[in-house]
Amino acid sequence: MYSKYIYRYLLAALVCLLLSACRGSDFSTAVAGSEGPLVIYPDYKDVTIPANIAPLNFRYAMEDVRKASTTFTIDGKSVTIKGAEVEWPLGKWKAFLADAAGKTISVTAEATVGGQTVKDSWSIFVSEDAIDGWLTYRLIEPAYQMWNEVSIMERHIEDFSETVICDYRLTENSCMNCHVHGQQRGDLSIYYIRGPKGGAILNRDGKLRKLTLNADGMLSGTVYGEIHPSGRFGVFSTNIILPGLHTVAGKRMEVYDTASDLTVADFDRNEMINLPHVARADAFETFPCFSADGNSVFWCVADTLPVPQKVDELLYSLVRADFDAGTGYISAQVDTIWSAGANNASVCHPKASPDGRWLMFTVADYGTFPLFHTESTLWLAHLMTGEVKALDSIKGDKSDTFHSWSSNSRWFVFASKRGDGHYGKPYFCHLDTDGNPTKPFVLPQKSARFYDYNLKSFNIPDLAKASTGMTPKDARRMYKAASEPFTNAGLNDTEE
């Protein structure tokens, strides 16, 4: 009964040992610190940021740093912060950035390190493109047995305020996951509570419903998916999922499907639209999403293989089909966007940009669970020209996975384990009109040492234009509520 507490103690002790062991020049590698004479963590050197972001607080991640002084200058206006931990008062930061859009902040720093005076300088460019102000994520311990004791949180990224959407203490320690917005709207989103009293919690136009997104003939309840721009439909995968542990370096855990299909939920009629051509026995179908206009569905598909015996040969391609927003029907005519065979790799997590130009996805050596694959990389497809490219310039030394777009399609956030290799953190990038990303920067925190002592992963970060408005009281009420049943609509391929 005390195993979970013993585990936490041991994990905390291990982290402390690693931190104490990784001092001096090696410390920057352990925490993905900056380059240059003065190492800072988080690394905010030479990044592009929106003008509505919270203060970029950081610390000098070197041994024996004394008399540190950091000066920020823009348009002749300067602010100097003394000390090895650079933490801005929120009001002073906002005043400093008030007219900064489209301009460059010059940063000069000086400190005594090991008795020697060390100087450094760098720049921070402030983009004219704002970023959506709210970010939701699941906080979860990166341990294989801790599937519960999780929370779904909402952070206002213009400051440091964080609120609870749902917490394990409100749901009898039930697992919860996958909070995603539709169209980056605060009043259109969905997340799951698992277990005997579970269901999908749909927030549509601010009204909460608890839904049983399952019906006769389906493999399981819905797992991964997205809401149609109209709010009426959702496209989902149904998966029979198994986890597995192995000793392959950098890939210590796999989660794989033994079966998976696609389905469409009609939220108006409480019906599941199950179509044989996206529920094939000879294929695994998963991770569906809608195009920006709602007229297409993208998803990942692989030929079935015996698993786990051949999980390292399981390669998913990225495909597209038309979607009928009047009937909820996915066309049987399927086009390949990215071929697993041609690339000898596997794709997952596709997300279309709100402007309809881009489709971002994750590529790994195999499978659809790249959280422990150090080779996993974000890719970008131009939906107008067909050009597809790997975003190698932002690749970290560990896995880069779940991502989400800002509503103006100029920013995206993704989860990365870069640095320590264990804890996923939200990183942000600006994207120019040619699809070139800027250097990633991690979500700012009030304490410059937050990420040194944080023992939770930020899982599935998702951007929104407004707050969901959901409260812990809502979560408790929905957990106790009866779940609305859904029926099988009974469509088949001849009804196209």
C-alpha positions as CSV (number, residue, x, y, z in Angstrom):
1,M,0.0,0.0,0.0
2,Y,3.0,2.3,0.5
3,S,4.6,1.4,-2.9
4,K,3.6,4.6,-4.7
5,Y,5.0,6.8,-1.9
6,I,8.3,4.8,-1.8
7,Y,8.5,5.1,-5.6
8,R,8.0,8.9,-5.4
9,Y,10.6,9.2,-2.7
10,L,13.1,7.2,-4.7
11,L,12.4,9.1,-7.9
12,A,12.8,12.5,-6.1
13,A,16.1,11.2,-4.5
14,L,17.3,10.1,-7.9
15,V,16.5,13.5,-9.5
16,C,18.3,15.3,-6.7
17,L,21.4,13.1,-7.2
18,L,21.3,13.7,-10.9
19,L,21.0,17.4,-10.4
20,S,23.9,17.5,-7.9
21,A,26.0,15.3,-10.2
22,C,25.4,17.4,-13.3
23,R,27.0,20.7,-12.3
24,G,29.5,22.8,-14.2
25,S,29.8,22.3,-17.9
26,D,27.9,19.0,-17.9
27,F,24.8,20.6,-16.3
28,S,23.7,22.3,-19.5
29,T,23.5,18.9,-21.3
30,A,21.3,17.4,-18.5
31,V,18.8,20.2,-18.7
32,A,19.1,21.3,-22.3
33,G,20.7,24.6,-21.3
34,S,22.0,27.2,-23.6
35,E,25.3,27.6,-25.4
36,G,27.7,30.5,-24.9
37,P,30.0,31.7,-22.1
38,L,27.1,31.9,-19.6
39,V,24.8,28.9,-19.6
40,I,21.2,29.7,-18.9
41,Y,18.3,27.4,-18.2
42,P,15.6,27.4,-19.6
43,D,17.4,28.3,-22.8
44,Y,15.8,31.6,-23.9
45,K,18.7,32.8,-26.0
46,D,18.0,33.9,-29.5
47,V,14.4,32.8,-29.5
48,T,11.3,34.3,-31.1
49,I,8.4,35.0,-28.7
50,P,4.9,36.5,-28.9
51,A,4.3,39.8,-27.2
52,N,1.6,38.2,-25.0
53,I,3.8,35.6,-23.4
54,A,4.6,35.4,-19.6
55,P,8.0,36.5,-18.4
56,L,11.0,34.4,-19.6
57,N,12.4,33.6,-16.2
58,F,15.6,31.7,-16.1
59,R,18.7,31.0,-14.0
60,Y,22.4,30.8,-14.7
61,A,23.1,27.0,-14.7
62,M,26.7,27.0,-13.7
63,E,28.6,26.3,-10.6
64,D,29.7,29.1,-8.3
65,V,27.9,32.0,-10.1
66,R,28.1,35.3,-8.3
67,K,27.4,38.9,-8.9
68,A,25.2,38.1,-11.9
69,S,23.7,41.1,-13.7
70,T,21.3,40.8,-16.7
71,T,20.2,43.9,-18.7
72,F,17.3,43.8,-21.2
73,T,17.1,46.7,-23.7
74,I,14.6,47.7,-26.4
75,D,14.2,51.1,-28.1
76,G,16.7,52.6,-25.6
77,K,14.6,51.4,-22.6
78,S,16.5,49.1,-20.2
79,V,15.7,46.9,-17.3
80,T,18.5,45.3,-15.2
81,I,17.9,42.3,-12.9
82,K,20.5,41.3,-10.4
83,G,21.2,37.7,-9.3
84,A,21.7,34.2,-10.7
85,E,18.0,33.7,-10.9
86,V,16.4,36.1,-13.3
87,E,12.7,36.5,-12.4
88,W,10.6,39.3,-13.7
89,P,7.7,40.9,-11.8
90,L,4.8,40.3,-14.1
91,G,3.7,44.0,-14.3
92,K,7.2,45.1,-15.1
93,W,7.5,42.5,-17.9
94,K,4.2,43.5,-19.5
95,A,5.1,47.1,-19.4
96,F,8.5,46.4,-21.0
97,L,6.8,44.4,-23.8
98,A,4.0,46.9,-24.3
99,D,5.3,48.2,-27.6
100,A,7.8,45.4,-28.4
101,A,6.0,43.6,-31.3
102,G,8.2,43.4,-34.3
103,K,11.3,44.5,-32.4
104,T,14.4,42.9,-30.9
105,I,15.3,42.8,-27.2
106,S,19.1,43.0,-26.7
107,V,20.3,41.1,-23.6
108,T,23.7,41.6,-22.0
109,A,24.9,39.7,-19.1
110,E,27.9,39.6,-16.7
111,A,28.7,37.3,-13.8
112,T,31.6,36.1,-11.8
113,V,32.1,32.4,-12.4
114,G,34.8,30.5,-10.4
115,G,36.4,33.9,-9.6
116,Q,36.5,35.0,-13.3
117,T,34.4,37.7,-14.9
118,V,32.3,36.2,-17.7
119,K,30.3,38.2,-20.2
120,D,27.6,37.1,-22.7
121,S,25.0,38.6,-24.9
122,W,22.0,37.4,-27.0
123,S,18.8,38.6,-28.6
124,I,15.1,37.9,-28.2
125,F,12.8,38.8,-31.2
126,V,9.2,39.7,-30.4
127,S,6.9,38.6,-33.1
128,E,3.9,40.7,-34.3
129,D,1.9,37.5,-34.3
130,A,0.1,36.9,-31.0
131,I,-0.3,33.3,-29.7
132,D,-3.6,31.9,-28.3
133,G,-3.6,32.6,-24.6
134,W,-4.7,29.3,-23.0
135,L,-3.0,26.0,-22.9
136,T,-4.4,22.7,-21.5
137,Y,-2.4,19.6,-20.7
138,R,-2.5,16.5,-18.6
139,L,-0.1,16.4,-15.7
140,I,1.1,12.8,-15.2
141,E,4.1,11.1,-13.6
142,P,6.3,9.5,-16.3
143,A,6.2,6.1,-14.6
144,Y,4.9,2.9,-16.1
145,Q,2.6,1.9,-13.2
146,M,1.2,5.3,-12.4
147,W,-1.8,5.5,-14.8
148,N,-3.9,7.3,-12.2
149,E,-3.3,10.3,-10.0
150,V,-3.4,12.6,-13.0
151,S,-4.9,16.0,-13.6
152,I,-6.1,18.0,-16.6
153,M,-5.0,21.6,-16.2
154,E,-5.5,24.9,-18.0
155,R,-2.7,27.5,-18.0
156,H,-3.1,31.1,-19.0
157,I,0.2,31.5,-20.8
158,E,0.1,35.3,-20.6
159,D,0.8,35.0,-16.9
160,F,1.4,32.1,-14.5
161,S,-2.2,31.3,-13.5
162,E,-3.2,27.7,-13.7
163,T,-6.6,26.1,-13.0
164,V,-7.9,22.6,-12.6
165,I,-10.3,21.2,-15.3
166,C,-10.4,17.7,-13.8
167,D,-8.4,16.0,-11.0
168,Y,-8.1,12.4,-9.8
169,R,-9.3,13.4,-6.4
170,L,-12.6,14.5,-7.9
171,T,-13.1,11.2,-9.7
172,E,-12.2,8.5,-7.2
173,N,-8.7,8.2,-8.7
174,S,-10.0,7.4,-12.2
175,C,-7.7,7.8,-15.2
176,M,-8.4,10.8,-17.4
177,N,-6.9,11.9,-20.7
178,C,-6.9,13.6,-24.0
179,H,-8.4,17.0,-23.6
180,V,-8.5,18.6,-27.0
181,H,-10.3,21.7,-28.4
182,G,-12.2,22.1,-31.5
183,Q,-11.1,25.0,-33.7
184,Q,-9.0,26.3,-30.7
185,R,-12.3,27.3,-29.1
186,G,-12.7,27.6,-25.4
187,D,-16.3,26.5,-25.6
188,L,-15.7,23.4,-27.8
189,S,-13.6,20.6,-26.4
190,I,-13.7,17.0,-25.1
191,Y,-11.8,14.9,-22.6
192,Y,-12.3,11.4,-21.1
193,I,-12.8,10.0,-17.6
194,R,-12.1,6.3,-17.6
195,G,-13.5,3.6,-15.3
196,P,-16.9,2.4,-14.2
197,K,-18.3,5.9,-14.0
198,G,-16.4,7.2,-17.0
199,G,-17.4,8.8,-20.2
200,A,-16.5,11.5,-22.7
201,I,-17.0,15.0,-21.3
202,L,-18.1,17.1,-24.2
203,N,-18.0,20.9,-23.8
204,R,-20.1,22.3,-26.7
205,D,-21.1,26.0,-26.7
206,G,-20.3,25.9,-23.0
207,K,-22.8,23.1,-22.2
208,L,-21.3,20.0,-20.7
209,R,-22.5,16.5,-21.5
210,K,-21.2,13.1,-20.5
211,L,-21.3,10.7,-23.4
212,T,-20.9,6.9,-23.9
213,L,-19.1,7.0,-27.2
214,N,-19.6,3.3,-27.8
215,A,-22.2,1.1,-29.5
216,D,-22.8,-2.5,-30.5
217,G,-20.2,-3.9,-33.0
218,M,-17.4,-1.5,-32.0
219,L,-14.0,-2.7,-30.8
220,S,-14.1,-0.3,-27.8
221,G,-15.1,3.1,-26.8
222,T,-13.5,6.0,-28.6
223,V,-9.9,6.8,-27.8
224,Y,-8.1,9.4,-30.1
225,G,-10.0,11.9,-32.1
226,E,-11.1,15.4,-32.9
227,I,-14.3,17.5,-33.1
228,H,-15.7,18.8,-36.5
229,P,-15.7,22.6,-37.0
230,S,-19.5,22.5,-36.9
231,G,-19.5,20.9,-33.5
232,R,-22.0,18.2,-34.6
233,F,-19.6,15.4,-35.3
234,G,-16.4,13.9,-33.9
235,V,-14.1,11.5,-35.7
236,F,-12.4,8.9,-33.5
237,S,-10.4,5.8,-33.4
238,T,-11.5,2.7,-31.4
239,N,-8.5,0.8,-30.1
240,I,-7.6,-2.3,-28.2
241,I,-4.3,-1.1,-26.7
242,L,-1.6,-3.0,-24.9
243,P,1.5,-1.6,-23.2
244,G,4.9,-3.4,-23.2
245,L,8.3,-2.8,-21.7
246,H,11.6,-3.7,-23.3
247,T,15.3,-2.9,-23.0
248,V,15.9,-1.2,-26.3
249,A,18.0,1.9,-25.6
250,G,15.9,5.1,-26.0
251,K,12.6,3.1,-26.5
252,R,12.0,1.6,-23.1
253,M,8.2,1.5,-23.4
254,E,5.8,0.7,-26.3
255,V,2.1,1.0,-26.5
256,Y,0.6,-0.7,-29.5
257,D,-2.8,-1.7,-30.9
258,T,-3.9,-5.3,-31.3
259,A,-6.9,-3.9,-33.3
260,S,-8.1,-0.4,-34.2
261,D,-10.8,1.1,-36.4
262,L,-12.3,4.6,-37.1
263,T,-15.8,5.8,-36.2
264,V,-17.8,9.0,-36.4
265,A,-19.9,10.3,-33.5
266,D,-23.0,12.3,-34.3
267,F,-23.5,14.4,-31.1
268,D,-26.9,15.6,-32.3
269,R,-28.4,12.2,-32.8
270,N,-26.4,10.2,-30.2
271,E,-25.3,7.8,-33.0
272,M,-22.0,6.1,-33.9
273,I,-21.5,6.0,-37.7
274,N,-19.4,2.8,-38.3
275,L,-18.2,2.3,-41.8
276,P,-16.5,-1.0,-43.0
277,H,-14.0,0.7,-45.2
278,V,-12.4,2.5,-42.2
279,A,-12.8,-0.5,-39.9
280,R,-11.0,-3.1,-41.9
281,A,-9.8,-6.4,-40.3
282,D,-6.6,-6.3,-42.3
283,A,-5.6,-2.7,-41.2
284,F,-4.9,-0.7,-38.1
285,E,-6.6,2.7,-38.4
286,T,-5.9,5.4,-35.7
287,F,-5.3,9.1,-34.9
288,P,-7.9,10.8,-37.1
289,C,-8.3,14.5,-37.5
290,F,-10.3,16.9,-39.6
291,S,-9.1,19.4,-42.1
292,A,-9.6,23.1,-41.3
293,D,-12.7,23.4,-43.4
294,G,-14.1,20.1,-42.1
295,N,-14.3,18.6,-45.6
296,S,-11.6,16.0,-45.2
297,V,-10.4,13.5,-42.6
298,F,-6.7,12.5,-42.2
299,W,-5.7,9.4,-40.3
300,C,-2.8,6.9,-39.8
301,V,-3.1,3.3,-41.2
302,A,-0.9,0.2,-41.2
303,D,-1.3,-3.3,-42.4
304,T,-1.9,-5.7,-39.5
305,L,1.0,-7.6,-38.1
306,P,1.3,-10.0,-35.2
307,V,2.2,-7.9,-32.1
308,P,4.2,-7.6,-30.0
309,Q,6.4,-10.0,-32.0
310,K,6.7,-7.6,-35.0
311,V,6.0,-4.3,-33.4
312,D,9.2,-2.9,-34.7
313,E,8.0,-3.6,-38.3
314,L,4.7,-1.9,-37.7
315,L,4.7,1.2,-40.0
316,Y,1.8,3.6,-40.4
317,S,1.1,5.8,-43.4
318,L,-0.8,9.1,-43.4
319,V,-3.9,9.1,-45.6
320,R,-6.9,11.4,-46.4
321,A,-10.5,11.0,-47.5
322,D,-13.5,13.4,-48.1
323,F,-15.9,14.0,-45.3
324,D,-19.6,14.7,-45.8
325,A,-20.6,17.2,-43.1
326,G,-24.3,16.5,-43.8
327,T,-24.2,12.8,-43.1
328,G,-21.0,12.2,-41.2
329,Y,-19.8,9.8,-43.9
330,I,-16.1,9.2,-44.7
331,S,-15.5,8.5,-48.4
332,A,-14.2,5.1,-49.5
333,Q,-11.8,6.9,-51.9
334,V,-8.5,7.3,-49.9
335,D,-5.4,9.2,-50.9
336,T,-1.9,8.7,-49.4
337,I,-0.2,11.9,-48.0
338,W,2.9,10.2,-46.6
339,S,3.9,6.6,-47.4
340,A,5.4,4.5,-44.6
341,G,6.9,2.2,-47.2
342,A,8.6,4.9,-49.2
343,N,10.0,6.5,-46.0
344,N,10.7,3.3,-44.0
345,A,9.2,4.9,-41.0
346,S,5.9,5.4,-39.2
347,V,3.6,8.4,-38.7
348,C,1.2,9.5,-35.9
349,H,-0.5,12.6,-34.4
350,P,-1.6,14.5,-37.5
351,K,-3.0,18.0,-36.9
352,A,-4.2,20.4,-39.6
353,S,-3.4,24.1,-39.3
354,P,-6.5,26.4,-38.9
355,D,-5.6,28.3,-42.2
356,G,-5.8,25.0,-44.2
357,R,-2.2,25.3,-45.4
358,W,-0.3,22.8,-43.2
359,L,-0.5,19.3,-41.7
360,M,1.9,18.6,-38.9
361,F,2.6,15.0,-37.7
362,T,5.2,13.0,-35.8
363,V,7.5,10.5,-37.5
364,A,9.3,7.6,-35.6
365,D,11.0,4.4,-36.6
366,Y,7.9,2.4,-36.0
367,G,4.5,2.2,-34.3
368,T,2.3,5.1,-33.0
369,F,3.7,5.6,-29.5
370,P,6.9,7.7,-29.9
371,L,7.1,9.2,-26.4
372,F,10.2,7.1,-25.6
373,H,11.6,7.1,-29.2
374,T,14.6,9.5,-29.2
375,E,14.4,9.6,-33.0
376,S,10.9,10.9,-33.2
377,T,10.6,14.2,-35.2
378,L,8.0,16.6,-36.2
379,W,7.2,16.8,-40.0
380,L,5.2,19.3,-42.0
381,A,3.2,18.8,-45.1
382,H,2.1,21.7,-47.3
383,L,-1.5,20.8,-48.3
384,M,-1.5,23.1,-51.3
385,T,1.7,22.0,-53.0
386,G,2.2,18.5,-51.6
387,E,5.7,19.3,-50.3
388,V,6.6,17.3,-47.2
389,K,9.6,18.0,-45.0
390,A,11.1,17.0,-41.6
391,L,11.5,19.9,-39.2
392,D,15.1,18.9,-38.4
393,S,16.1,22.4,-37.2
394,I,13.9,22.1,-34.1
395,K,14.7,18.4,-33.4
396,G,15.7,17.7,-29.8
397,D,18.0,15.0,-28.4
398,K,14.9,13.1,-27.1
399,S,11.4,12.6,-28.3
400,D,9.2,15.3,-29.9
401,T,5.6,14.4,-30.1
402,F,2.1,15.7,-29.4
403,H,1.5,19.1,-30.9
404,S,-1.2,21.8,-31.4
405,W,-1.7,24.9,-33.5
406,S,-2.5,28.4,-32.5
407,S,-5.6,29.8,-34.2
408,N,-3.6,32.1,-36.5
409,S,-1.5,29.1,-37.7
410,R,1.7,31.1,-36.9
411,W,2.5,29.3,-33.7
412,F,2.5,25.7,-32.6
413,V,3.3,23.9,-29.3
414,F,4.7,20.4,-28.9
415,A,5.7,18.1,-26.1
416,S,9.4,17.3,-25.9
417,K,11.5,15.2,-23.5
418,R,14.7,17.0,-24.6
419,G,17.3,17.3,-22.0
420,D,16.4,14.9,-19.1
421,G,14.7,12.3,-21.3
422,H,11.9,11.7,-18.8
423,Y,9.6,14.7,-18.4
424,G,7.7,16.0,-21.3
425,K,7.5,19.8,-21.4
426,P,5.6,22.2,-23.7
427,Y,7.8,24.0,-26.3
428,F,6.6,26.8,-28.6
429,C,7.8,27.7,-32.1
430,H,6.8,30.4,-34.6
431,L,6.2,29.4,-38.2
432,D,6.8,31.8,-41.1
433,T,4.8,31.8,-44.3
434,D,7.3,29.4,-45.9
435,G,6.9,26.8,-43.1
436,N,10.2,27.5,-41.4
437,P,10.1,27.2,-37.6
438,T,12.1,29.3,-35.1
439,K,14.1,28.0,-32.2
440,P,11.8,26.3,-29.6
441,F,11.3,27.8,-26.2
442,V,9.8,26.1,-23.2
443,L,6.6,27.3,-21.4
444,P,7.8,30.0,-19.0
445,Q,7.2,29.5,-15.3
446,K,7.2,31.9,-12.3
447,S,10.2,30.2,-10.6
448,A,13.4,30.0,-12.6
449,R,14.0,26.6,-11.0
450,F,10.5,25.1,-11.7
451,Y,11.7,22.5,-14.2
452,D,14.6,21.5,-11.9
453,Y,12.2,20.1,-9.3
454,N,9.0,19.4,-11.3
455,L,8.1,15.6,-11.3
456,K,5.3,15.7,-13.7
457,S,5.1,15.4,-17.5
458,F,3.0,17.9,-19.5
459,N,1.1,15.5,-21.7
460,I,-0.8,16.5,-24.9
461,P,-0.5,20.3,-24.8
462,D,-3.4,22.0,-26.6
463,L,-3.8,25.7,-27.4
464,A,-7.1,27.6,-27.2
465,K,-8.2,31.2,-27.9
466,A,-10.3,31.4,-24.6
467,S,-10.7,29.6,-21.4
468,T,-12.9,26.5,-21.2
469,G,-14.6,28.0,-18.1
470,M,-14.7,24.6,-16.6
471,T,-14.2,24.2,-12.9
472,P,-13.4,21.3,-10.5
473,K,-17.1,21.5,-9.4
474,D,-18.1,20.8,-13.0
475,A,-15.7,17.8,-13.1
476,R,-17.2,16.3,-10.0
477,R,-20.8,16.9,-11.2
478,M,-20.1,15.3,-14.6
479,Y,-18.3,12.3,-13.0
480,K,-21.5,11.6,-10.9
481,A,-23.8,12.2,-13.9
482,A,-25.3,9.4,-16.0
483,S,-23.6,8.9,-19.3
484,E,-25.8,9.4,-22.4
485,P,-25.9,6.2,-24.5
486,F,-25.1,6.1,-28.2
487,T,-26.5,3.6,-30.8
488,N,-25.0,2.2,-34.0
489,A,-26.3,4.1,-37.0
490,G,-25.9,1.0,-39.1
491,L,-24.5,2.6,-42.2
492,N,-22.6,0.5,-44.7
493,D,-20.5,1.1,-47.8
494,T,-23.4,1.0,-50.2
495,E,-24.9,4.1,-48.7
496,E,-22.2,6.5,-49.8
